[in-house]
Amino acid sequence: QLLHHQADQQHKSGNQQALGTIFAVAYALTYAIWLIIQ
């Protein structure tokens, strides 16, 4: 039960890291497009 809970926590933090990376890439792309448009 404890091991399962720990694995679940690691999985959630992994998802948060992936989301953070996706947002960072999306932000960088938006910024690059904005610079090109200017």
C-alpha positions as CSV (number, residue, x, y, z in Angstrom):
1,Q,0.0,0.0,0.0
2,L,2.8,2.4,1.0
3,L,4.9,1.5,-2.1
4,H,1.8,2.0,-4.3
5,H,1.2,5.5,-2.9
6,Q,4.9,6.4,-3.4
7,A,4.7,5.3,-7.0
8,D,1.6,7.3,-7.5
9,Q,3.3,10.4,-6.1
10,Q,6.2,9.9,-8.5
11,H,3.9,9.5,-11.4
12,K,2.1,12.8,-10.6
13,S,5.3,14.7,-10.3
14,G,6.4,13.3,-13.6
15,N,3.2,14.5,-15.2
16,Q,3.8,18.0,-13.7
17,Q,7.3,18.0,-15.1
18,A,6.0,17.1,-18.6
19,L,3.3,19.8,-18.4
20,G,6.0,22.3,-17.4
21,T,8.1,21.4,-20.4
22,I,5.1,21.6,-22.7
23,F,4.2,25.0,-21.4
24,A,7.8,26.2,-21.7
25,V,8.0,25.1,-25.3
26,A,4.6,26.6,-26.2
27,Y,5.7,29.9,-24.6
28,A,9.0,29.9,-26.5
29,L,7.2,29.2,-29.8
30,T,4.6,31.9,-29.1
31,Y,7.4,34.4,-28.3
32,A,9.3,33.4,-31.5
33,I,6.2,33.9,-33.6
34,W,5.5,37.2,-32.0
35,L,9.0,38.4,-32.8
36,I,8.7,37.3,-36.4
37,I,5.3,39.1,-36.8
38,Q,6.7,42.4,-35.4
